[in-house]
Amino acid sequence: MIDMVKLPGYYTLNEAAEVLARSHSQVARYVRLGLLKAHNLGGQKVIAQTIVHDFTPPPRGNPNFLRKKD
C-alpha cells in the first residue's frame, strides 16, 4: 500500500491505535462496531483527531470476567 499524504486533523487507524494504546485490529473493531466513526479516503480509513481524543475505550479483557459480582 502506498502511504498517503498526511491529512491535517485526521489519524489513520494505525495512528489512532497508537494514540489509544490499542492494536490496529482493535481500533478497526471499534470502527466496525460503530464506536468510532471513520471515513474512507483513497482506500484507507481515517478518523478525526477530535473523535480519537474524546474516545474512552472500553476496558480490556473478557466482559464476563469484568462484571461486578453481586
C-alpha positions in Angstrom: 0.0 0.0 0.0 1.3 3.5 -0.8 1.5 5.8 2.1 -1.0 8.6 1.7 -0.2 12.2 2.4 -0.9 13.2 6.0 -4.3 14.8 6.2 -4.4 17.5 8.9 -6.9 16.8 11.6 -7.2 13.1 10.9 -5.5 9.9 12.0 -5.1 6.6 10.1 -6.2 3.6 12.0 -2.6 2.8 12.9 -2.1 6.3 14.3 -5.4 6.1 16.2 -4.3 2.8 17.6 -1.0 4.3 18.8 -2.8 7.3 20.5 -5.4 4.9 22.2 -2.7 2.4 23.1 -4.7 -0.4 21.3 -3.9 -2.6 18.4 -4.8 -1.8 14.8 -7.3 -4.7 14.8 -8.9 -3.4 18.0 -9.4 0.1 16.5 -10.7 -1.5 13.3 -13.2 -3.4 15.5 -14.3 -0.2 17.2 -15.0 1.3 13.8 -16.8 -1.8 12.6 -19.0 -1.8 15.8 -19.8 1.9 15.3 -17.9 3.0 18.4 -15.6 5.2 16.3 -16.7 7.0 13.2 -14.2 6.6 10.3 -14.2 7.9 6.7 -12.8 6.2 3.7 -10.2 8.3 1.9 -8.3 6.8 -1.0 -9.0 3.3 0.1 -7.8 4.0 3.6 -9.9 4.7 6.7 -9.2 7.9 8.6 -10.7 9.1 11.9 -10.9 12.7 13.0 -8.4 13.5 15.7 -11.0 15.1 18.0 -13.0 11.9 17.9 -10.0 9.8 18.9 -9.0 12.2 21.7 -12.6 12.3 23.1 -13.0 8.4 22.9 -12.8 6.3 26.0 -12.0 2.7 25.0 -13.9 0.0 26.8 -11.9 -2.0 29.4 -9.7 -4.7 28.1 -10.5 -8.3 28.7 -13.4 -10.6 28.7 -16.6 -8.7 29.7 -17.9 -11.8 31.5 -14.9 -11.6 33.9 -15.1 -7.8 34.2 -18.6 -7.7 35.6 -19.1 -6.9 39.2 -20.1 -9.8 41.4 -23.3 -9.3 43.4 
